[in-house]
């Protein structure tokens, strides 16, 4: 995960976060908003085209947004155009000067943590989580 972070492969970081042990997941969660912001900035350069529309459902799943609406809010917050079913990326539109969005509650993280007892969270018996 660290190698993925250092190489700016935020998609890989997000994929690997799904297999983190619960305590590490708690440490990861506050950084999720920053990772999503950096990933959106890279996508704004990689998919910079007025005619290209990125499907919202796919992007929300890739970037671990709880819903399409939260993705749309984030995209509008950072300066992108949101159309009916997609997002238009423009590298000139991304606003680095705007404050980062507040962290969102992520259902898959909450579900994973809800299944854990506090004792198992702090002192796990099975390290193959």
MOPAC internal coordinates of N, CA, C and O (Angstrom, degrees):
PM7 1SCF
backbone

  N    0.0000 0     0.00 0     0.00 0    0    0    0
  C    1.4475 1     0.00 0     0.00 0    1    0    0
  C    1.5322 1   109.58 1     0.00 0    2    1    0
  O    1.2310 1   120.51 1   141.63 1    3    2    1
  N    1.3115 1   116.63 1   -38.37 1    3    2    1
  C    1.4546 1   120.43 1   179.01 1    5    3    2
  C    1.5280 1   111.07 1   -65.06 1    6    5    3
  O    1.2310 1   120.23 1   139.75 1    7    6    5
  N    1.3151 1   117.16 1   -40.25 1    7    6    5
  C    1.4625 1   120.65 1   178.11 1    9    7    6
  C    1.5313 1   109.83 1   -63.73 1   10    9    7
  O    1.2310 1   120.04 1   138.98 1   11   10    9
  N    1.3127 1   117.53 1   -41.02 1   11   10    9
  C    1.4606 1   121.10 1   177.20 1   13   11   10
  C    1.5245 1   110.49 1   -62.31 1   14   13   11
  O    1.2310 1   120.24 1   139.70 1   15   14   13
  N    1.3295 1   117.14 1   -40.30 1   15   14   13
  C    1.4656 1   121.44 1   178.68 1   17   15   14
  C    1.5275 1   110.69 1   -64.64 1   18   17   15
  O    1.2310 1   120.44 1   133.14 1   19   18   17
  N    1.3200 1   116.77 1   -46.86 1   19   18   17
  C    1.4641 1   120.59 1  -177.89 1   21   19   18
  C    1.5294 1   112.13 1   -66.20 1   22   21   19
  O    1.2310 1   120.00 1   152.19 1   23   22   21
  N    1.3245 1   117.61 1   -27.81 1   23   22   21
  C    1.4614 1   120.74 1   178.34 1   25   23   22
  C    1.5378 1   111.83 1   -92.51 1   26   25   23
  O    1.2310 1   120.25 1  -170.18 1   27   26   25
  N    1.3205 1   117.13 1     9.82 1   27   26   25
  C    1.4773 1   123.89 1   178.65 1   29   27   26
  C    1.5214 1   112.57 1    59.80 1   30   29   27
  O    1.2310 1   120.48 1  -148.01 1   31   30   29
  N    1.3223 1   116.69 1    31.99 1   31   30   29
  C    1.4525 1   121.68 1   176.67 1   33   31   30
  C    1.5311 1   107.72 1   -95.18 1   34   33   31
  O    1.2310 1   120.97 1  -101.56 1   35   34   33
  N    1.3282 1   115.75 1    78.44 1   35   34   33
  C    1.4592 1   120.82 1  -173.07 1   37   35   34
  C    1.5204 1   112.29 1   -70.52 1   38   37   35
  O    1.2310 1   120.26 1   151.80 1   39   38   37
  N    1.3181 1   117.12 1   -28.20 1   39   38   37
  C    1.4633 1   119.66 1   174.66 1   41   39   38
  C    1.5268 1   109.58 1   -60.52 1   42   41   39
  O    1.2310 1   120.09 1   134.18 1   43   42   41
  N    1.3052 1   117.44 1   -45.82 1   43   42   41
  C    1.4702 1   121.99 1   179.55 1   45   43   42
  C    1.5281 1   110.56 1   -64.20 1   46   45   43
  O    1.2310 1   120.36 1   140.19 1   47   46   45
  N    1.3245 1   116.92 1   -39.81 1   47   46   45
  C    1.4661 1   120.75 1   177.52 1   49   47   46
  C    1.5231 1   109.91 1   -59.25 1   50   49   47
  O    1.2310 1   120.68 1   134.78 1   51   50   49
  N    1.3219 1   116.31 1   -45.22 1   51   50   49
  C    1.4620 1   120.24 1  -179.59 1   53   51   50
  C    1.5239 1   111.70 1   -67.46 1   54   53   51
  O    1.2310 1   120.37 1   142.38 1   55   54   53
  N    1.3237 1   116.89 1   -37.62 1   55   54   53
  C    1.4754 1   119.50 1   176.96 1   57   55   54
  C    1.5240 1   110.63 1   -64.25 1   58   57   55
  O    1.2310 1   120.42 1   136.01 1   59   58   57
  N    1.3194 1   116.81 1   -43.99 1   59   58   57
  C    1.4627 1   120.49 1  -178.52 1   61   59   58
  C    1.5272 1   112.12 1   -70.00 1   62   61   59
  O    1.2310 1   120.18 1   156.19 1   63   62   61
  N    1.3276 1   117.27 1   -23.81 1   63   62   61
  C    1.4700 1   119.42 1   179.25 1   65   63   62
  C    1.5246 1   111.46 1   -63.93 1   66   65   63
  O    1.2310 1   120.31 1   153.28 1   67   66   65
  N    1.3197 1   117.02 1   -26.72 1   67   66   65
  C    1.4646 1   119.99 1  -177.86 1   69   67   66
  C    1.5299 1   112.69 1   -69.90 1   70   69   67
  O    1.2310 1   119.91 1   164.34 1   71   70   69
  N    1.3229 1   117.78 1   -15.66 1   71   70   69
  C    1.4706 1   120.03 1   179.55 1   73   71   70
  C    1.5302 1   112.04 1  -109.12 1   74   73   71
  O    1.2310 1   120.26 1  -169.98 1   75   74   73
  N    1.3209 1   117.11 1    10.02 1   75   74   73
  C    1.4613 1   119.89 1   178.04 1   77   75   74
  C    1.5277 1   111.11 1   -68.10 1   78   77   75
  O    1.2310 1   120.14 1   -33.91 1   79   78   77
  N    1.3219 1   117.34 1   146.09 1   79   78   77
  C    1.4644 1   119.18 1   171.38 1   81   79   78
  C    1.5341 1   109.45 1   -62.69 1   82   81   79
  O    1.2310 1   119.99 1   -24.55 1   83   82   81
  N    1.3054 1   117.63 1   155.45 1   83   82   81
  C    1.4656 1   121.06 1  -173.51 1   85   83   82
  C    1.5323 1   115.31 1   -54.80 1   86   85   83
  O    1.2310 1   119.51 1   138.44 1   87   86   85
  N    1.3145 1   118.54 1   -41.56 1   87   86   85
  C    1.4589 1   119.77 1  -178.89 1   89   87   86
  C    1.5290 1   111.00 1   -67.01 1   90   89   87
  O    1.2310 1   120.10 1   141.56 1   91   90   89
  N    1.3262 1   117.41 1   -38.44 1   91   90   89
  C    1.4582 1   120.98 1   176.48 1   93   91   90
  C    1.5246 1   110.56 1   -68.29 1   94   93   91
  O    1.2310 1   120.60 1   147.05 1   95   94   93
  N    1.3111 1   116.45 1   -32.95 1   95   94   93
  C    1.4561 1   121.38 1   177.50 1   97   95   94
  C    1.5332 1   110.37 1   -63.93 1   98   97   95
  O    1.2310 1   120.61 1   142.98 1   99   98   97
  N    1.3177 1   116.43 1   -37.02 1   99   98   97
  C    1.4676 1   120.42 1   175.85 1  101   99   98
  C    1.5316 1   110.67 1   -63.45 1  102  101   99
  O    1.2310 1   120.48 1   141.95 1  103  102  101
  N    1.3171 1   116.69 1   -38.05 1  103  102  101
  C    1.4619 1   120.87 1   178.55 1  105  103  102
  C    1.5317 1   111.05 1   -73.16 1  106  105  103
  O    1.2310 1   120.04 1   149.41 1  107  106  105
  N    1.3149 1   117.54 1   -30.59 1  107  106  105
  C    1.4562 1   122.33 1  -178.59 1  109  107  106
  C    1.5300 1   112.22 1   -74.82 1  110  109  107
  O    1.2310 1   119.90 1   141.75 1  111  110  109
  N    1.3042 1   117.80 1   -38.25 1  111  110  109
  C    1.4587 1   122.52 1  -171.37 1  113  111  110
  C    1.5311 1   114.70 1   -52.84 1  114  113  111
  O    1.2310 1   118.31 1   136.28 1  115  114  113
  N    1.3341 1   120.82 1   -43.72 1  115  114  113
  C    1.4758 1   118.70 1   179.38 1  117  115  114
  C    1.5264 1   114.13 1   -62.35 1  118  117  115
  O    1.2310 1   119.85 1   160.74 1  119  118  117
  N    1.3110 1   117.88 1   -19.26 1  119  118  117
  C    1.4598 1   121.80 1  -178.83 1  121  119  118
  C    1.5267 1   112.99 1   -93.10 1  122  121  119
  O    1.2310 1   120.25 1   174.79 1  123  122  121
  N    1.3118 1   117.13 1    -5.21 1  123  122  121
  C    1.4626 1   121.69 1  -175.89 1  125  123  122
  C    1.5271 1   111.90 1   -60.82 1  126  125  123
  O    1.2310 1   119.80 1   138.89 1  127  126  125
  N    1.3232 1   117.99 1   -41.11 1  127  126  125
  C    1.4655 1   121.38 1  -179.18 1  129  127  126
  C    1.5248 1   111.04 1   -63.57 1  130  129  127
  O    1.2310 1   120.22 1   140.08 1  131  130  129
  N    1.3247 1   117.19 1   -39.92 1  131  130  129
  C    1.4550 1   120.91 1   178.86 1  133  131  130
  C    1.5340 1   110.73 1   -66.32 1  134  133  131
  O    1.2310 1   120.45 1   139.30 1  135  134  133
  N    1.3229 1   116.75 1   -40.70 1  135  134  133
  C    1.4636 1   121.09 1   178.93 1  137  135  134
  C    1.5237 1   109.99 1   -64.40 1  138  137  135
  O    1.2310 1   120.40 1   137.61 1  139  138  137
  N    1.3231 1   116.84 1   -42.39 1  139  138  137
  C    1.4596 1   120.29 1   178.51 1  141  139  138
  C    1.5274 1   110.84 1   -62.89 1  142  141  139
  O    1.2310 1   120.40 1   140.18 1  143  142  141
  N    1.3162 1   116.85 1   -39.82 1  143  142  141
  C    1.4650 1   121.27 1   178.68 1  145  143  142
  C    1.5242 1   111.01 1   -63.41 1  146  145  143
  O    1.2310 1   120.53 1   133.93 1  147  146  145
  N    1.3241 1   116.59 1   -46.07 1  147  146  145
  C    1.4650 1   120.26 1   179.38 1  149  147  146
  C    1.5232 1   111.02 1   -64.36 1  150  149  147
  O    1.2310 1   120.47 1   140.80 1  151  150  149
  N    1.3259 1   116.70 1   -39.20 1  151  150  149
  C    1.4668 1   120.14 1   178.63 1  153  151  150
  C    1.5262 1   110.66 1   -65.01 1  154  153  151
  O    1.2310 1   119.91 1   139.41 1  155  154  153
  N    1.3217 1   117.77 1   -40.59 1  155  154  153
  C    1.4586 1   120.83 1   177.52 1  157  155  154
  C    1.5262 1   111.09 1   -64.38 1  158  157  155
  O    1.2310 1   120.10 1   143.63 1  159  158  157
  N    1.3230 1   117.41 1   -36.37 1  159  158  157
  C    1.4668 1   119.24 1   178.85 1  161  159  158
  C    1.5245 1   111.09 1   -66.49 1  162  161  159
  O    1.2310 1   120.32 1   141.46 1  163  162  161
  N    1.3316 1   116.99 1   -38.54 1  163  162  161
  C    1.4671 1   120.22 1   177.34 1  165  163  162
  C    1.5267 1   110.49 1   -68.11 1  166  165  163
  O    1.2310 1   120.59 1   138.78 1  167  166  165
  N    1.3248 1   116.48 1   -41.22 1  167  166  165
  C    1.4670 1   119.86 1   177.47 1  169  167  166
  C    1.5270 1   111.50 1   -63.31 1  170  169  167
  O    1.2310 1   120.29 1   148.29 1  171  170  169
  N    1.3256 1   117.06 1   -31.71 1  171  170  169
  C    1.4655 1   119.63 1   179.46 1  173  171  170
  C    1.5205 1   111.34 1   -65.45 1  174  173  171
  O    1.2310 1   120.11 1   151.33 1  175  174  173
  N    1.3083 1   117.39 1   -28.67 1  175  174  173
  C    1.4633 1   121.43 1   177.45 1  177  175  174
  C    1.5279 1   110.16 1   -85.77 1  178  177  175
  O    1.2310 1   120.51 1   135.49 1  179  178  177
  N    1.3220 1   116.63 1   -44.51 1  179  178  177
  C    1.4622 1   120.95 1  -176.10 1  181  179  178
  C    1.5298 1   112.88 1   -68.31 1  182  181  179
  O    1.2310 1   120.02 1   146.38 1  183  182  181
  N    1.3127 1   117.57 1   -33.62 1  183  182  181
  C    1.4695 1   121.59 1  -176.85 1  185  183  182
  C    1.5253 1   111.39 1  -113.14 1  186  185  183
  O    1.2310 1   120.62 1  -147.53 1  187  186  185
  N    1.3174 1   116.42 1    32.47 1  187  186  185
  C    1.4553 1   122.05 1  -178.59 1  189  187  186
  C    1.5309 1   109.97 1   -71.92 1  190  189  187
  O    1.2310 1   120.65 1   -79.54 1  191  190  189
  N    1.3172 1   116.37 1   100.46 1  191  190  189
  C    1.4581 1   121.78 1   179.29 1  193  191  190
  C    1.5201 1   108.68 1  -164.70 1  194  193  191
  O    1.2310 1   121.01 1   -43.76 1  195  194  193
  N    1.3110 1   115.68 1   136.24 1  195  194  193
  C    1.4686 1   119.32 1   178.97 1  197  195  194
  C    1.5223 1   111.97 1   -71.91 1  198  197  195
  O    1.2310 1   120.59 1   154.42 1  199  198  197
  N    1.3304 1   116.49 1   -25.58 1  199  198  197
  C    1.4527 1   119.97 1  -177.90 1  201  199  198
  C    1.5137 1   114.63 1   -93.68 1  202  201  199
  O    1.2310 1   120.21 1   170.36 1  203  202  201
  N    1.3286 1   117.21 1    -9.64 1  203  202  201
  C    1.4591 1   121.15 1  -177.35 1  205  203  202
  C    1.5255 1   110.26 1   -93.45 1  206  205  203
  O    1.2310 1   120.52 1   -52.49 1  207  206  205
  N    1.3052 1   116.60 1   127.51 1  207  206  205
  C    1.4605 1   122.16 1   178.80 1  209  207  206
  C    1.5214 1   107.92 1  -119.97 1  210  209  207
  O    1.2310 1   120.43 1   -55.76 1  211  210  209
  N    1.3354 1   116.79 1   124.24 1  211  210  209
  C    1.4618 1   122.33 1  -179.42 1  213  211  210
  C    1.5268 1   107.96 1   -91.58 1  214  213  211
  O    1.2310 1   120.17 1   -51.72 1  215  214  213
  N    1.3065 1   117.29 1   128.28 1  215  214  213
  C    1.4628 1   122.65 1  -176.47 1  217  215  214
  C    1.5380 1   110.61 1   -64.77 1  218  217  215
  O    1.2310 1   120.62 1   -50.42 1  219  218  217
  N    1.3152 1   116.41 1   129.58 1  219  218  217
  C    1.4622 1   122.44 1  -174.60 1  221  219  218
  C    1.5212 1   113.40 1   -63.77 1  222  221  219
  O    1.2310 1   120.07 1   136.68 1  223  222  221
  N    1.3119 1   117.48 1   -43.32 1  223  222  221
  C    1.4633 1   120.37 1  -176.69 1  225  223  222
  C    1.5254 1   111.01 1   -62.70 1  226  225  223
  O    1.2310 1   120.89 1   138.43 1  227  226  225
  N    1.3300 1   115.90 1   -41.57 1  227  226  225
  C    1.4690 1   119.77 1   179.37 1  229  227  226
  C    1.5191 1   111.24 1   -65.00 1  230  229  227
  O    1.2310 1   120.79 1   135.33 1  231  230  229
  N    1.3182 1   116.10 1   -44.67 1  231  230  229
  C    1.4636 1   120.18 1  -178.10 1  233  231  230
  C    1.5224 1   111.74 1   -67.47 1  234  233  231
  O    1.2310 1   120.13 1   141.39 1  235  234  233
  N    1.3118 1   117.35 1   -38.61 1  235  234  233
  C    1.4672 1   120.64 1   178.20 1  237  235  234
  C    1.5269 1   110.74 1   -61.86 1  238  237  235
  O    1.2310 1   120.45 1   139.73 1  239  238  237
  N    1.3251 1   116.74 1   -40.27 1  239  238  237
  C    1.4624 1   120.50 1   179.01 1  241  239  238
  C    1.5262 1   111.32 1   -68.89 1  242  241  239
  O    1.2310 1   120.27 1   136.73 1  243  242  241
  N    1.3135 1   117.08 1   -43.27 1  243  242  241
  C    1.4728 1   121.31 1  -178.37 1  245  243  242
  C    1.5200 1   111.47 1   -64.27 1  246  245  243
  O    1.2310 1   120.34 1   139.53 1  247  246  245
  N    1.3350 1   116.96 1   -40.47 1  247  246  245
  C    1.4610 1   120.74 1  -175.83 1  249  247  246
  C    1.5285 1   113.77 1   -94.01 1  250  249  247
  O    1.2310 1   120.23 1  -170.03 1  251  250  249
  N    1.3220 1   117.17 1     9.97 1  251  250  249
  C    1.4801 1   123.12 1   175.83 1  253  251  250
  C    1.5270 1   112.85 1    60.04 1  254  253  251
  O    1.2310 1   120.25 1  -142.62 1  255  254  253
  N    1.3221 1   117.12 1    37.38 1  255  254  253
  C    1.4576 1   119.34 1   172.84 1  257  255  254
  C    1.5172 1   107.59 1   -81.44 1  258  257  255
  O    1.2310 1   119.87 1   -38.09 1  259  258  257
  N    1.3316 1   117.85 1   141.91 1  259  258  257
  C    1.4674 1   120.75 1  -178.26 1  261  259  258
  C    1.5281 1   113.14 1   -61.36 1  262  261  259
  O    1.2310 1   120.09 1   147.68 1  263  262  261
  N    1.3338 1   117.43 1   -32.32 1  263  262  261
  C    1.4581 1   120.50 1   179.81 1  265  263  262
  C    1.5235 1   109.47 1  -154.18 1  266  265  263
  O    1.2310 1   121.10 1   -10.02 1  267  266  265
  N    1.3159 1   115.50 1   169.98 1  267  266  265
  C    1.4615 1   120.98 1   177.92 1  269  267  266
  C    1.5286 1   109.83 1   -65.41 1  270  269  267
  O    1.2310 1   120.37 1   144.70 1  271  270  269
  N    1.3227 1   116.89 1   -35.30 1  271  270  269
  C    1.4677 1   119.88 1  -179.61 1  273  271  270
  C    1.5250 1   111.38 1   -62.53 1  274  273  271
  O    1.2310 1   119.70 1   138.72 1  275  274  273
  N    1.3354 1   118.17 1   -41.28 1  275  274  273
  C    1.4611 1   120.61 1   177.70 1  277  275  274
  C    1.5278 1   111.04 1   -65.40 1  278  277  275
  O    1.2310 1   120.34 1   142.69 1  279  278  277
  N    1.3350 1   116.95 1   -37.31 1  279  278  277
  C    1.4639 1   120.87 1   175.29 1  281  279  278
  C    1.5243 1   109.98 1   -62.47 1  282  281  279
  O    1.2310 1   120.24 1   133.35 1  283  282  281
  N    1.3261 1   117.15 1   -46.65 1  283  282  281
  C    1.4640 1   121.09 1   179.05 1  285  283  282
  C    1.5188 1   111.29 1   -59.47 1  286  285  283
  O    1.2310 1   120.35 1   137.54 1  287  286  285
  N    1.3275 1   116.94 1   -42.46 1  287  286  285
  C    1.4628 1   120.70 1   178.11 1  289  287  286
  C    1.5252 1   111.12 1   -61.79 1  290  289  287
  O    1.2310 1   120.39 1   137.15 1  291  290  289
  N    1.3233 1   116.85 1   -42.85 1  291  290  289
  C    1.4581 1   120.97 1   179.29 1  293  291  290
  C    1.5231 1   110.86 1   -65.26 1  294  293  291
  O    1.2310 1   120.43 1   136.84 1  295  294  293
  N    1.3150 1   116.79 1   -43.16 1  295  294  293
  C    1.4642 1   120.26 1  -179.62 1  297  295  294
  C    1.5236 1   111.31 1   -64.11 1  298  297  295
  O    1.2310 1   120.39 1   137.64 1  299  298  297
  N    1.3107 1   116.85 1   -42.36 1  299  298  297
  C    1.4749 1   119.71 1   176.62 1  301  299  298
  C    1.5299 1   110.40 1   -64.96 1  302  301  299
  O    1.2310 1   120.76 1   140.30 1  303  302  301
  N    1.3268 1   116.14 1   -39.70 1  303  302  301
  C    1.4634 1   121.54 1  -179.61 1  305  303  302
  C    1.5295 1   110.97 1   -59.26 1  306  305  303
  O    1.2310 1   120.36 1   139.55 1  307  306  305
  N    1.3240 1   116.91 1   -40.45 1  307  306  305
  C    1.4623 1   121.07 1  -177.56 1  309  307  306
  C    1.5228 1   113.16 1   -90.75 1  310  309  307
  O    1.2310 1   119.73 1  -179.14 1  311  310  309
  N    1.3380 1   118.13 1     0.86 1  311  310  309
  C    1.4576 1   121.05 1   170.25 1  313  311  310
  C    1.5092 1   117.24 1   104.73 1  314  313  311
  O    1.2310 1   119.02 1  -169.06 1  315  314  313
  N    1.3159 1   119.48 1    10.94 1  315  314  313
  C    1.4605 1   121.29 1  -179.27 1  317  315  314
  C    1.5250 1   110.90 1   -89.56 1  318  317  315
  O    1.2310 1   121.40 1   -21.18 1  319  318  317
  N    1.3157 1   114.93 1   158.82 1  319  318  317
  C    1.4596 1   121.93 1   176.76 1  321  319  318
  C    1.5238 1   108.85 1   -89.51 1  322  321  319
  O    1.2310 1   120.95 1   -52.19 1  323  322  321
  N    1.3227 1   115.79 1   127.81 1  323  322  321
  C    1.4692 1   121.43 1   178.54 1  325  323  322
  C    1.5173 1   107.66 1  -111.18 1  326  325  323
  O    1.2310 1   121.24 1   -60.11 1  327  326  325
  N    1.3383 1   115.23 1   119.89 1  327  326  325
  C    1.4648 1   121.60 1   177.30 1  329  327  326
  C    1.5139 1   108.93 1  -105.73 1  330  329  327
  O    1.2310 1   120.18 1    -2.93 1  331  330  329
  N    1.3065 1   117.25 1   177.07 1  331  330  329
  C    1.4586 1   123.16 1  -177.31 1  333  331  330
  C    1.5180 1   115.68 1   -35.87 1  334  333  331
  O    1.2310 1   119.53 1   117.38 1  335  334  333
  N    1.3133 1   118.51 1   -62.62 1  335  334  333
  C    1.4635 1   120.30 1  -176.24 1  337  335  334
  C    1.5096 1   113.99 1  -116.96 1  338  337  335
  O    1.2310 1   120.19 1  -171.55 1  339  338  337
  N    1.3380 1   117.23 1     8.45 1  339  338  337
  C    1.4529 1   117.94 1  -175.88 1  341  339  338
  C    1.5116 1   114.08 1  -153.42 1  342  341  339
  O    1.2310 1   122.30 1    -1.82 1  343  342  341
  N    1.3270 1   113.20 1   178.18 1  343  342  341
  C    1.4575 1   121.90 1  -177.76 1  345  343  342
  C    1.5177 1   107.83 1  -124.69 1  346  345  343
  O    1.2310 1   120.78 1   -45.51 1  347  346  345
  N    1.3224 1   116.12 1   134.49 1  347  346  345
  C    1.4510 1   121.44 1   176.74 1  349  347  346
  C    1.5282 1   107.63 1  -101.78 1  350  349  347
  O    1.2310 1   120.89 1   -61.27 1  351  350  349
  N    1.3362 1   115.91 1   118.73 1  351  350  349
  C    1.4544 1   120.85 1  -179.91 1  353  351  350
  C    1.5226 1   109.64 1   -90.49 1  354  353  351
  O    1.2310 1   121.34 1   -41.01 1  355  354  353
  N    1.3215 1   115.04 1   138.99 1  355  354  353
  C    1.4544 1   122.16 1   176.70 1  357  355  354
  C    1.5204 1   107.01 1  -142.06 1  358  357  355
  O    1.2310 1   120.62 1   -61.67 1  359  358  357
  N    1.3338 1   116.42 1   118.33 1  359  358  357
  C    1.4639 1   119.13 1  -174.83 1  361  359  358
  C    1.5251 1   112.42 1   -62.74 1  362  361  359
  O    1.2310 1   120.00 1   151.43 1  363  362  361
  N    1.3311 1   117.61 1   -28.57 1  363  362  361
  C    1.4632 1   120.28 1   178.77 1  365  363  362
  C    1.5275 1   111.57 1   -76.04 1  366  365  363
  O    1.2310 1   120.07 1   160.55 1  367  366  365
  N    1.3315 1   117.46 1   -19.45 1  367  366  365
  C    1.4640 1   120.99 1  -176.03 1  369  367  366
  C    1.5225 1   113.11 1   -83.99 1  370  369  367
  O    1.2310 1   120.11 1   157.96 1  371  370  369
  N    1.3478 1   117.39 1   -22.04 1  371  370  369
  C    1.4704 1   119.04 1  -176.30 1  373  371  370
  C    1.5210 1   109.96 1   -64.82 1  374  373  371
  O    1.2310 1   120.34 1   -51.07 1  375  374  373
  N    1.3087 1   116.95 1   128.93 1  375  374  373
  C    1.4636 1   122.57 1  -175.16 1  377  375  374
  C    1.5227 1   110.03 1  -107.53 1  378  377  375
  O    1.2310 1   120.66 1   -77.91 1  379  378  377
  N    1.3331 1   116.35 1   102.09 1  379  378  377
  C    1.4667 1   121.13 1   178.04 1  381  379  378
  C    1.5238 1   111.84 1   -76.08 1  382  381  379
  O    1.2310 1   119.86 1   160.98 1  383  382  381
  N    1.3186 1   117.88 1   -19.02 1  383  382  381
  C    1.4629 1   121.03 1  -175.34 1  385  383  382
  C    1.5239 1   113.04 1   -80.75 1  386  385  383
  O    1.2310 1   120.49 1   163.82 1  387  386  385
  N    1.3029 1   116.67 1   -16.18 1  387  386  385
  C    1.4664 1   120.22 1  -179.75 1  389  387  386
  C    1.5304 1   109.54 1   -76.88 1  390  389  387
  O    1.2310 1   120.59 1   -31.97 1  391  390  389
  N    1.3044 1   116.48 1   148.03 1  391  390  389
  C    1.4680 1   120.01 1  -179.00 1  393  391  390
  C    1.5221 1   111.11 1   -65.55 1  394  393  391
  O    1.2310 1   121.52 1   -25.89 1  395  394  393
  N    1.3277 1   114.70 1   154.11 1  395  394  393
  C    1.4568 1   119.89 1   179.08 1  397  395  394
  C    1.5329 1   109.21 1   -71.16 1  398  397  395
  O    1.2310 1   120.85 1   -32.64 1  399  398  397
  N    1.3126 1   115.99 1   147.36 1  399  398  397
  C    1.4570 1   120.79 1   179.62 1  401  399  398
  C    1.5257 1   110.32 1   -68.21 1  402  401  399
  O    1.2310 1   120.89 1   -21.29 1  403  402  401
  N    1.3131 1   115.91 1   158.71 1  403  402  401
  C    1.4619 1   120.82 1   176.15 1  405  403  402
  C    1.5210 1   109.54 1   -69.90 1  406  405  403
  O    1.2310 1   120.23 1   -34.23 1  407  406  405
  N    1.3401 1   117.17 1   145.77 1  407  406  405
  C    1.4738 1   119.20 1   177.74 1  409  407  406
  C    1.5296 1   111.20 1   -60.92 1  410  409  407
  O    1.2310 1   121.39 1   -37.44 1  411  410  409
  N    1.3040 1   114.94 1   142.56 1  411  410  409
  C    1.4646 1   121.53 1   179.69 1  413  411  410
  C    1.5153 1   110.26 1  -102.03 1  414  413  411
  O    1.2310 1   121.01 1   -25.14 1  415  414  413
  N    1.3035 1   115.68 1   154.86 1  415  414  413
  C    1.4629 1   119.98 1   173.24 1  417  415  414
  C    1.5116 1   108.35 1   -76.24 1  418  417  415
  O    1.2310 1   120.82 1   -48.55 1  419  418  417
  N    1.3195 1   116.04 1   131.45 1  419  418  417
  C    1.4572 1   121.13 1  -177.34 1  421  419  418
  C    1.5212 1   108.64 1  -112.00 1  422  421  419
  O    1.2310 1   121.12 1   -60.03 1  423  422  421
  N    1.3328 1   115.46 1   119.97 1  423  422  421
  C    1.4645 1   120.75 1  -172.71 1  425  423  422
  C    1.5166 1   113.10 1   -60.10 1  426  425  423
  O    1.2310 1   119.19 1   136.59 1  427  426  425
  N    1.3395 1   119.15 1   -43.41 1  427  426  425
  C    1.4610 1   119.69 1  -176.66 1  429  427  426
  C    1.5262 1   111.31 1   -66.84 1  430  429  427
  O    1.2310 1   119.99 1   150.04 1  431  430  429
  N    1.3240 1   117.62 1   -29.96 1  431  430  429
  C    1.4658 1   119.90 1   176.00 1  433  431  430
  C    1.5231 1   109.56 1   -71.69 1  434  433  431
  O    1.2310 1   120.59 1   134.12 1  435  434  433
  N    1.3255 1   116.48 1   -45.88 1  435  434  433
  C    1.4633 1   119.95 1   179.12 1  437  435  434
  C    1.5235 1   111.55 1   -62.14 1  438  437  435
  O    1.2310 1   120.12 1   140.09 1  439  438  437
  N    1.3214 1   117.38 1   -39.91 1  439  438  437
  C    1.4643 1   120.78 1   179.05 1  441  439  438
  C    1.5259 1   111.15 1   -63.57 1  442  441  439
  O    1.2310 1   120.70 1   138.19 1  443  442  441
  N    1.3196 1   116.26 1   -41.81 1  443  442  441
  C    1.4610 1   120.12 1  -179.95 1  445  443  442
  C    1.5313 1   110.85 1   -65.61 1  446  445  443
  O    1.2310 1   120.47 1   139.23 1  447  446  445
  N    1.3153 1   116.70 1   -40.77 1  447  446  445
  C    1.4592 1   120.52 1  -179.33 1  449  447  446
  C    1.5252 1   112.20 1   -74.90 1  450  449  447
  O    1.2310 1   120.09 1   150.33 1  451  450  449
  N    1.3285 1   117.44 1   -29.67 1  451  450  449
  C    1.4583 1   120.62 1  -179.54 1  453  451  450
  C    1.5194 1   111.97 1   -66.46 1  454  453  451
  O    1.2310 1   120.35 1   153.94 1  455  454  453
  N    1.3218 1   116.94 1   -26.06 1  455  454  453
  C    1.4583 1   121.23 1  -179.61 1  457  455  454
  C    1.5233 1   112.66 1   -79.63 1  458  457  455
  O    1.2310 1   120.21 1   171.70 1  459  458  457
  N    1.3245 1   117.21 1    -8.30 1  459  458  457
  C    1.4604 1   121.26 1  -173.48 1  461  459  458
  C    1.5296 1   111.66 1   -97.74 1  462  461  459
  O    1.2310 1   120.99 1   -39.35 1  463  462  461
  N    1.2986 1   115.72 1   140.65 1  463  462  461
  C    1.4592 1   121.09 1   168.44 1  465  463  462
  C    1.5271 1   106.92 1   -82.44 1  466  465  463
  O    1.2310 1   120.02 1   -28.28 1  467  466  465
  N    1.3059 1   117.57 1   151.72 1  467  466  465
  C    1.4590 1   120.97 1  -179.21 1  469  467  466
  C    1.5241 1   111.29 1   -59.53 1  470  469  467
  O    1.2310 1   120.41 1   140.28 1  471  470  469
  N    1.3197 1   116.81 1   -39.72 1  471  470  469
  C    1.4671 1   119.39 1   179.57 1  473  471  470
  C    1.5270 1   111.43 1   -63.98 1  474  473  471
  O    1.2310 1   120.29 1   142.38 1  475  474  473
  N    1.3429 1   117.06 1   -37.62 1  475  474  473
  C    1.4582 1   120.44 1   177.98 1  477  475  474
  C    1.5245 1   111.65 1   -71.92 1  478  477  475
  O    1.2310 1   120.77 1   151.28 1  479  478  477
  N    1.3037 1   116.14 1   -28.72 1  479  478  477
  C    1.4536 1   120.24 1   178.83 1  481  479  478
  C    1.5315 1   110.98 1   -69.03 1  482  481  479
  O    1.2310 1   121.07 1   136.95 1  483  482  481
  N    1.3204 1   115.55 1   -43.05 1  483  482  481
  C    1.4631 1   119.67 1  -177.12 1  485  483  482
  C    1.5196 1   113.38 1   -84.90 1  486  485  483
  O    1.2310 1   120.55 1   144.30 1  487  486  485
  N    1.3157 1   116.55 1   -35.70 1  487  486  485
  C    1.4767 1   121.20 1  -179.82 1  489  487  486
  C    1.5221 1   108.97 1  -132.46 1  490  489  487
  O    1.2310 1   120.36 1  -101.01 1  491  490  489
  N    1.3152 1   116.92 1    78.99 1  491  490  489
  C    1.4722 1   118.93 1  -175.85 1  493  491  490
  C    1.5355 1   111.49 1   -68.16 1  494  493  491
  O    1.2310 1   121.34 1   -40.32 1  495  494  493
  N    1.3300 1   115.04 1   139.68 1  495  494  493
  C    1.4654 1   120.68 1   175.34 1  497  495  494
  C    1.5216 1   110.54 1   -83.17 1  498  497  495
  O    1.2310 1   121.12 1   145.35 1  499  498  497
  N    1.3270 1   115.45 1   -34.65 1  499  498  497
  C    1.4627 1   121.18 1  -177.57 1  501  499  498
  C    1.5237 1   107.86 1  -110.34 1  502  501  499
  O    1.2310 1   119.72 1   -67.16 1  503  502  501
  N    1.3126 1   118.13 1   112.84 1  503  502  501
  C    1.4608 1   121.69 1  -177.47 1  505  503  502
  C    1.5228 1   112.42 1   -86.07 1  506  505  503
  O    1.2310 1   119.62 1  -176.09 1  507  506  505
  N    1.3123 1   118.33 1     3.91 1  507  506  505
  C    1.4613 1   121.15 1  -179.02 1  509  507  506
  C    1.5344 1   111.86 1   -94.05 1  510  509  507
  O    1.2310 1   119.47 1  -154.02 1  511  510  509
  N    1.3212 1   118.62 1    25.98 1  511  510  509
  C    1.4556 1   121.89 1  -179.33 1  513  511  510
  C    1.4904 1   108.54 1   -64.00 1  514  513  511
  O    1.2310 1   120.10 1   180.00 1  515  514  513

